[in-house]
Every structure is written in C-alpha cells, then in structure tokens.
Amino acid sequence: MAEDLSTWIEGAKALLPDAVKMRRKIHAYPELGNFLPVTGRTVKEALAGLDLTYEEGPSSSGFIATLKGPGQGRTVLLRGDMDALPMPEDTEVEFKSTVPNAMHACGHDSHTAMLTYAAHLLHANRDRLSGTVKFMFQPGEEGHFGAVKMLQDGLIERGPKPDGAFAMHVTPNMPTGVFGSKAGPLMASTDEVFITVWGKGGHASTPHFAHDPVPIACEIVLALQNAVTRRINAFDPVVLTIATIHGGTTTNVIPETVELAGTLRSVSEASRKAAKEAIQRVATNIAKAHGAWAEVRIEDGYDVTVNDGRMVALAADTAREMLGERAFFPMPTPVMGGEDWAYVLQKIPGCMVFLGVAPEGCDHNSAAPCHSNRMMLEESAMAHGIALYAAVAERFLDNGFG
C-alpha cells in the first residue's frame, strides 16, 4: 500500500546525512580490485550493532550480511559494489581521492553507502519482513570478476538461496532521483580484442625490401568496422572499438609488427559469437592477402546482463507507488557498458536498475559520465536509492513476482 511505502522514503531521508558521510569517507580512500580492507572495514563499522550474520570467502574481501525477519518465507539478495577505478580524480570536491590514480568514478561509493543504510532501514522495520534479506557487499566489479569469486566461494547461493536478486547503479546521465531499467538484455558483454600483424622490417625509404605491417593494420581496422555494420543484424547490435595501435620506433624504420587492441560489446550471445568469428576471419585473411599474417586473441569479459522482466516490473511499480508516476521510466534500449552482476542473474532471477544522480544545476545530458575523471553525483538522490532497496525487498518477500 502507498501508506506502507511512505515509511521507506521517510526513513531513507532521515538516514541520508549518515549515508552521505559514509559515501564521502569511502570516496576519499578508494581501493581497487578484489581485496578492499579499508572499505570493508568502513562498511562493517557502519553496520555495527545491527542483528546481522556475516559470511566471507577466501577469494576476495566480499561478504554477505544477512537479516532475518520474523517470517520464514522467501529470501532476497540486494547488492552494492565497493571498488574504485585505476584513474586520477580531477574534481574539486573537498573529499576527493587521497590515493594516487584511484577514483570512485563509477559511483560504487554511493552504492555501498546506499546498501549499508538500506540495511539500517530494513533492520529498524524488520518486524515487517516476511523472509530473509541478504546484503551482498561486492569487490572487484571493475573487470576483476568479483561477483564470480563470491559465487565460487558459495557465498551467494548458500542456504537460504535467494529467490530474487536486486541491484542498483547510479548514473549522472539521467534526471536526478529517477529510476530506469528494462526487461531482457540491459548491459553488454565486454570482450577484449588483441591483434598482432606480422610483416618484415626494413628501411622506410625502401618499402619494397620490407613488408610493411602498418597499412595492413590500418586496412584491418577499417574492414572490421565494415564487418560490424554489414554482417551483424542492426537490431542485435555490437560495438567494436579498436582503441590502441602500436608499431614502430622512429620515422625511417618500417616495423616488423603492429599491435591493435580494443573492445567488443554485444547484447546477445548470437551477435557476440558472430562478431568474434568475423574479427578472426577479417584480420587473418586481410593479412594473408598482403602476404603477411595476423594473430587474433579475444579474451572473454563479462557476459550480457539480462534482467528478469518480473523483477523489473516489481521495481517499477514500487518506485512509482512510492515516489510518483514519473519516478521510473522504461529504457528503450540496453547500454553498452558491462556488469559482472550478469553472473548473479544467471543463477537467480532478478534485475538491475539505474538511478539518476545528475549534479544540481547540471543538465543530465551533458554531465560528466561514469568513468570520467570529473564524474560527480547529486548525493540527495541516494535517499531514493536507499528507499527503493528497502521497498523492493519488502515487496518481494511479501509477494515474490506475483
């Protein structure tokens, strides 16, 4: 009922100052990868005094905090990721990173703080819970497969296994305080592409005595773009970006090799497979046509993140009932960023939603995006995130996907 949901937003607003303080503390001391001792300690200190049980594994500093309600029904998993990015921060906030080449440029500091205070909010109202809530504090989302490590350690599926899973990700490129998501593919797979073109070195003034790999590499780059647009279904798209080209040492030497590297993004396993095959075929055969040869290596990144439409509908209905009809909008397309939440959703039906955090006075269309060295967020929107974590948990425990 709407009256019931008002508890969550009012409670979240009361907790917002503490959540902001925690977020800023984490932001100032970012940590990278799968072992985050300072961040993990900050979370546990903030949760001290709550009636929670904890489970940890050997593969990372990720942990599960579990809250049991008086009911013995369903179990829901709520997730917040904790790691930062290996990049400098160029903002002027007073709590900017104190760690060289480390920055919370993807909002994980806010995810962690929102989940921590959602735990406080649910704990304060645990008599309303008809089941169990598991809070997943995850490291290593930024390319380190932290969710996979927690799954392999048995932390997520260990009894009681969650019946549903829910995660949130902030973005400065949506209106502040508004949620968005979609059923089906939400985020892309994130494979890495490496191509080495082998020729024969020589003097730049006599290319006929050498076998120049540079123009061959350039031809491969252009041909790969054609392969993507002409051989992949436009309604099942991929994005292939060759982001680095390295070859040669000086102006008058033809190098023996040129190395290309980039990323392949896709939103289905079918287009992902087709693109991989095309990259291998195009690169090797263009090189062969010029009497050279190419070696292609593709390293698998995260899988496609696929939302369960039932959890999306539950989150959308809950957000609108709690915050108004304009609080949630259905996204028309996936985004080409990637998420290791994909692996949790392969095991447990659930979803991820985005929360708009465009800074005050800034048009969300021009705000510095996630992964920018100037990324900032509107902290007041965190109250909406805290409230939706709690409200979705309660609704799911009460009704499941019904």
C-alpha positions as CSV (number, residue, x, y, z in Angstrom):
1,M,0.0,0.0,0.0
2,A,1.2,3.6,-0.6
3,E,0.9,4.3,3.1
4,D,3.3,1.4,3.8
5,L,5.8,2.6,1.2
6,S,6.0,6.1,2.7
7,T,7.8,4.6,5.7
8,W,10.7,3.7,3.4
9,I,11.2,7.1,1.8
10,E,10.8,9.0,5.1
11,G,13.2,6.7,6.8
12,A,15.7,7.0,4.0
13,K,15.6,10.7,4.1
14,A,16.3,10.6,7.9
15,L,19.3,8.3,7.2
16,L,20.7,10.4,4.3
17,P,23.1,12.5,6.3
18,D,24.9,9.4,7.6
19,A,24.9,7.8,4.2
20,V,26.4,10.9,2.6
21,K,29.1,11.0,5.3
22,M,29.9,7.3,4.7
23,R,30.0,7.8,0.9
24,R,32.4,10.7,1.2
25,K,34.7,8.7,3.5
26,I,34.8,5.8,1.0
27,H,35.3,8.3,-1.8
28,A,38.4,9.8,-0.2
29,Y,40.1,6.4,0.3
30,P,39.3,4.4,-2.8
31,E,40.5,0.8,-3.2
32,L,40.9,-1.3,-6.4
33,G,40.3,-4.9,-7.2
34,N,39.1,-7.8,-5.1
35,F,40.7,-7.0,-1.8
36,L,39.3,-3.9,-0.1
37,P,40.3,-4.0,3.6
38,V,39.6,-0.3,4.3
39,T,36.3,-0.1,2.5
40,G,35.1,-3.4,4.0
41,R,36.0,-2.2,7.5
42,T,34.1,1.0,6.9
43,V,31.0,-0.9,6.0
44,K,31.2,-3.3,9.0
45,E,31.8,-0.4,11.3
46,A,28.7,1.3,9.9
47,L,26.7,-1.9,10.4
48,A,27.9,-2.5,13.9
49,G,25.1,-3.0,16.4
50,L,22.6,-4.5,13.9
51,D,21.4,-8.0,14.3
52,L,23.1,-9.4,11.2
53,T,25.1,-12.5,10.5
54,Y,28.2,-12.4,8.2
55,E,29.8,-14.8,5.7
56,E,33.1,-14.3,3.9
57,G,35.1,-16.3,1.5
58,P,38.8,-16.8,0.7
59,S,38.8,-15.4,-2.8
60,S,38.0,-11.8,-2.1
61,S,37.0,-9.3,0.6
62,G,33.4,-9.6,-0.4
63,F,30.9,-10.6,2.2
64,I,27.2,-11.3,2.8
65,A,25.4,-9.7,5.7
66,T,22.1,-11.5,6.4
67,L,19.0,-10.1,8.2
68,K,16.2,-12.4,9.2
69,G,12.7,-11.2,9.6
70,P,10.1,-12.9,11.8
71,G,8.7,-14.7,8.7
72,Q,10.3,-17.8,7.3
73,G,9.4,-17.2,3.7
74,R,11.4,-16.1,0.7
75,T,15.0,-14.7,0.5
76,V,16.0,-11.7,-1.5
77,L,19.6,-10.6,-2.3
78,L,20.5,-6.9,-2.5
79,R,23.9,-5.9,-3.9
80,G,26.2,-3.0,-3.7
81,D,29.7,-3.0,-5.3
82,M,32.6,-1.4,-3.4
83,D,35.6,-1.0,-5.7
84,A,37.0,2.1,-7.5
85,L,38.8,2.7,-10.8
86,P,42.5,3.0,-11.6
87,M,42.4,6.6,-12.7
88,P,43.2,10.1,-11.4
89,E,40.4,12.4,-10.0
90,D,40.1,15.9,-11.4
91,T,37.2,17.2,-9.3
92,E,37.4,19.9,-6.7
93,V,35.2,18.3,-4.1
94,E,36.6,18.6,-0.6
95,F,36.5,14.8,-0.1
96,K,38.3,14.0,-3.4
97,S,40.5,10.9,-3.6
98,T,43.7,10.9,-1.5
99,V,45.0,7.8,-3.3
100,P,47.1,8.5,-6.5
101,N,45.5,7.0,-9.6
102,A,42.4,5.7,-7.8
103,M,39.0,7.2,-8.0
104,H,35.4,6.3,-7.4
105,A,34.4,7.4,-10.8
106,C,31.6,4.9,-11.2
107,G,29.6,5.7,-8.1
108,H,30.4,2.5,-6.2
109,D,31.0,4.6,-3.1
110,S,27.3,5.6,-3.3
111,H,26.1,2.0,-4.0
112,T,27.9,0.9,-0.9
113,A,26.6,3.6,1.3
114,M,23.0,3.2,0.0
115,L,23.1,-0.6,0.7
116,T,24.5,0.0,4.1
117,Y,21.8,2.3,5.1
118,A,19.1,0.2,3.4
119,A,20.3,-2.5,5.9
120,H,19.8,0.0,8.7
121,L,16.3,0.9,7.4
122,L,15.2,-2.7,7.0
123,H,16.6,-3.6,10.4
124,A,14.6,-0.9,12.0
125,N,11.5,-2.3,10.4
126,R,12.4,-6.0,10.4
127,D,9.0,-6.9,12.1
128,R,7.5,-6.2,8.6
129,L,9.8,-8.7,6.8
130,S,8.2,-12.0,5.8
131,G,11.5,-13.5,5.0
132,T,15.3,-13.0,4.8
133,V,17.4,-10.2,3.2
134,K,20.9,-10.9,2.1
135,F,23.1,-7.8,1.6
136,M,25.9,-8.5,-0.9
137,F,28.9,-6.2,-0.5
138,Q,31.0,-7.0,-3.5
139,P,34.5,-6.0,-4.6
140,G,36.1,-6.4,-8.0
141,E,33.3,-5.3,-10.2
142,E,35.6,-3.1,-12.4
143,G,36.9,-6.0,-14.5
144,H,38.0,-8.3,-11.7
145,F,35.0,-10.7,-11.7
146,G,34.3,-10.1,-8.0
147,A,30.8,-11.4,-8.3
148,V,32.1,-14.6,-9.8
149,K,34.5,-15.1,-7.0
150,M,31.7,-14.7,-4.4
151,L,29.6,-17.2,-6.3
152,Q,32.6,-19.6,-6.5
153,D,33.1,-19.2,-2.7
154,G,29.4,-20.2,-2.2
155,L,28.5,-17.0,-0.5
156,I,25.5,-16.1,-2.7
157,E,23.7,-19.4,-3.2
158,R,24.4,-20.8,0.3
159,G,21.2,-21.5,2.2
160,P,18.9,-20.0,2.2
161,K,19.4,-19.5,-1.5
162,P,17.9,-16.2,-2.7
163,D,14.7,-16.4,-4.7
164,G,15.3,-13.0,-6.2
165,A,18.1,-10.5,-6.7
166,F,18.1,-6.7,-7.0
167,A,21.0,-4.3,-7.7
168,M,21.2,-0.6,-8.4
169,H,23.7,1.6,-10.4
170,V,23.9,5.3,-10.4
171,T,24.4,7.4,-13.5
172,P,24.8,11.2,-13.8
173,N,23.2,11.0,-17.3
174,M,19.7,10.5,-16.1
175,P,17.5,13.0,-14.2
176,T,18.2,13.1,-10.5
177,G,16.2,10.8,-8.4
178,V,14.6,8.9,-11.3
179,F,15.0,5.2,-11.9
180,G,15.2,3.4,-15.2
181,S,15.6,-0.1,-16.4
182,K,14.2,-2.7,-18.9
183,A,13.4,-6.3,-19.2
184,G,15.8,-8.6,-21.0
185,P,19.4,-7.5,-22.0
186,L,20.3,-4.4,-20.0
187,M,24.1,-4.3,-20.3
188,A,26.6,-5.7,-22.8
189,S,29.2,-8.3,-22.8
190,T,32.7,-6.9,-22.5
191,D,35.3,-8.8,-24.5
192,E,38.8,-7.6,-25.2
193,V,40.4,-7.9,-28.7
194,F,44.1,-8.1,-29.4
195,I,45.5,-8.4,-33.0
196,T,49.2,-8.6,-34.0
197,V,50.1,-8.0,-37.6
198,W,53.4,-9.5,-38.6
199,G,55.4,-8.2,-41.6
200,K,59.1,-7.7,-42.3
201,G,61.1,-4.7,-41.0
202,G,63.3,-2.5,-43.1
203,H,64.3,1.0,-44.2
204,A,61.4,3.4,-44.7
205,S,62.9,4.6,-47.9
206,T,62.8,1.1,-49.5
207,P,59.5,-0.4,-48.6
208,H,59.9,-3.0,-51.4
209,F,62.7,-4.7,-49.5
210,A,60.5,-4.9,-46.4
211,H,56.9,-5.9,-45.7
212,D,55.1,-3.0,-44.1
213,P,52.5,-4.1,-41.5
214,V,51.3,-0.6,-40.9
215,P,49.0,-0.2,-43.9
216,I,47.8,-3.7,-43.4
217,A,46.8,-3.0,-39.8
218,C,45.0,0.2,-41.0
219,E,43.1,-1.8,-43.6
220,I,42.1,-4.3,-40.9
221,V,40.7,-1.6,-38.7
222,L,38.5,-0.2,-41.4
223,A,37.4,-3.6,-42.6
224,L,36.4,-4.6,-39.1
225,Q,34.1,-1.6,-38.9
226,N,32.5,-2.7,-42.2
227,A,32.2,-6.2,-41.0
228,V,30.3,-5.0,-37.9
229,T,27.9,-2.8,-39.9
230,R,27.4,-5.1,-42.9
231,R,27.4,-8.6,-41.3
232,I,25.8,-8.1,-37.9
233,N,22.0,-7.6,-37.5
234,A,21.4,-3.9,-36.8
235,F,18.6,-4.9,-34.3
236,D,21.1,-7.1,-32.4
237,P,24.0,-4.7,-32.4
238,V,27.6,-4.9,-31.4
239,V,30.1,-2.2,-30.8
240,L,33.7,-2.8,-31.8
241,T,36.3,-0.2,-31.0
242,I,40.0,-0.6,-31.8
243,A,41.3,1.8,-29.1
244,T,45.1,1.4,-29.5
245,I,47.6,0.9,-32.3
246,H,51.2,0.4,-31.6
247,G,54.0,-0.1,-34.1
248,G,57.4,1.3,-35.0
249,T,60.1,3.2,-33.2
250,T,61.1,6.1,-35.4
251,T,60.3,7.9,-38.7
252,N,62.7,6.0,-41.0
253,V,62.2,2.4,-39.9
254,I,59.4,0.1,-41.1
255,P,58.5,-2.1,-38.1
256,E,58.1,-5.8,-38.1
257,T,54.9,-5.9,-36.2
258,V,51.9,-3.7,-35.4
259,E,49.7,-4.4,-32.4
260,L,46.0,-3.5,-32.2
261,A,43.8,-3.7,-29.2
262,G,40.2,-2.8,-28.4
263,T,36.9,-3.9,-27.0
264,L,33.9,-5.8,-28.4
265,R,30.4,-5.1,-26.9
266,S,27.3,-7.1,-27.7
267,V,23.9,-7.7,-26.2
268,S,23.3,-11.3,-27.2
269,E,25.3,-14.4,-27.4
270,A,24.4,-14.8,-31.0
271,S,25.8,-11.4,-32.1
272,R,28.8,-11.9,-29.7
273,K,29.7,-15.2,-31.4
274,A,29.2,-13.8,-34.9
275,A,31.4,-10.8,-34.2
276,K,34.2,-12.9,-32.8
277,E,34.2,-15.1,-35.9
278,A,34.2,-12.0,-38.1
279,I,37.2,-10.5,-36.3
280,Q,39.2,-13.7,-36.7
281,R,38.3,-14.1,-40.3
282,V,38.8,-10.5,-41.5
283,A,42.1,-9.9,-39.7
284,T,43.8,-13.1,-40.7
285,N,42.6,-13.0,-44.3
286,I,43.5,-9.4,-45.0
287,A,46.9,-10.0,-43.7
288,K,47.2,-13.2,-45.8
289,A,46.0,-11.3,-48.9
290,H,49.0,-9.0,-48.5
291,G,51.5,-11.8,-47.9
292,A,51.7,-11.1,-44.2
293,W,50.0,-12.8,-41.3
294,A,47.9,-11.8,-38.3
295,E,47.3,-13.4,-34.9
296,V,44.0,-12.7,-33.2
297,R,43.3,-13.2,-29.5
298,I,40.0,-12.4,-27.9
299,E,39.7,-12.5,-24.1
300,D,36.2,-13.1,-22.8
301,G,35.0,-10.3,-20.5
302,Y,31.7,-10.2,-18.7
303,D,28.6,-11.8,-20.1
304,V,25.5,-9.9,-21.2
305,T,23.5,-8.7,-18.2
306,V,19.9,-10.0,-18.6
307,N,17.1,-8.7,-16.4
308,D,14.2,-10.8,-15.4
309,G,11.1,-8.8,-16.5
310,R,9.2,-9.7,-13.4
311,M,11.7,-8.1,-11.1
312,V,11.9,-5.0,-13.4
313,A,8.1,-4.7,-13.2
314,L,8.1,-5.1,-9.4
315,A,10.8,-2.4,-9.1
316,A,9.0,-0.1,-11.5
317,D,5.6,-0.4,-9.7
318,T,7.3,0.1,-6.3
319,A,9.2,3.2,-7.4
320,R,6.1,4.8,-8.9
321,E,3.9,4.0,-6.0
322,M,6.4,5.3,-3.5
323,L,7.7,8.4,-5.4
324,G,5.1,9.2,-8.2
325,E,4.4,8.1,-11.7
326,R,7.5,9.8,-13.1
327,A,9.9,8.1,-10.7
328,F,10.5,5.2,-13.2
329,F,10.9,5.1,-16.9
330,P,11.3,2.1,-19.2
331,M,14.6,2.2,-21.0
332,P,14.1,1.7,-24.8
333,T,17.5,0.0,-25.3
334,P,20.3,-1.6,-23.4
335,V,23.5,0.3,-22.7
336,M,26.9,-1.0,-23.9
337,G,28.6,-0.8,-20.5
338,G,29.2,-4.2,-18.8
339,E,28.5,-5.6,-15.4
340,D,29.5,-8.8,-13.5
341,W,26.1,-8.7,-11.9
342,A,25.3,-10.7,-15.1
343,Y,26.6,-13.8,-13.4
344,V,24.3,-13.5,-10.4
345,L,21.4,-13.0,-12.7
346,Q,22.3,-16.3,-14.4
347,K,21.8,-18.1,-11.1
348,I,19.0,-16.0,-9.5
349,P,16.1,-14.2,-11.2
350,G,16.4,-10.5,-10.7
351,C,17.4,-7.2,-12.2
352,M,19.5,-4.1,-12.0
353,V,18.0,-0.6,-12.2
354,F,19.7,2.7,-12.9
355,L,19.3,5.7,-10.6
356,G,19.8,9.2,-12.0
357,V,22.2,11.4,-10.0
358,A,22.9,14.4,-12.2
359,P,24.6,17.0,-10.1
360,E,22.5,20.0,-9.1
361,G,22.4,22.7,-11.8
362,C,23.8,20.3,-14.4
363,D,21.9,19.0,-17.4
364,H,22.0,15.2,-17.2
365,N,22.7,15.1,-21.0
366,S,26.0,17.0,-20.5
367,A,27.0,15.8,-17.0
368,A,30.4,14.1,-16.8
369,P,29.5,10.4,-17.1
370,C,30.6,7.4,-15.1
371,H,34.3,6.6,-15.7
372,S,35.1,10.3,-16.2
373,N,37.9,11.8,-14.2
374,R,35.3,14.6,-13.5
375,M,32.4,12.4,-12.6
376,M,30.3,13.8,-9.7
377,L,26.8,12.9,-8.3
378,E,23.9,14.5,-6.6
379,E,24.0,12.9,-3.1
380,S,20.4,13.8,-2.2
381,A,19.3,11.2,-4.8
382,M,20.8,8.5,-2.5
383,A,17.7,8.7,-0.4
384,H,15.6,7.4,-3.3
385,G,18.1,4.5,-3.7
386,I,18.1,3.6,0.0
387,A,14.3,3.6,-0.1
388,L,13.9,1.5,-3.2
389,Y,16.3,-1.2,-1.9
390,A,14.1,-1.5,1.2
391,A,10.8,-1.3,-0.6
392,V,11.7,-3.8,-3.3
393,A,13.0,-6.2,-0.6
394,E,9.7,-6.0,1.4
395,R,7.5,-6.3,-1.7
396,F,9.4,-9.3,-3.0
397,L,9.4,-11.1,0.4
398,D,5.6,-10.5,0.6
399,N,4.6,-11.4,-2.9
400,G,7.5,-12.8,-4.9
401,F,7.0,-12.0,-8.6
402,G,3.2,-12.2,-8.1
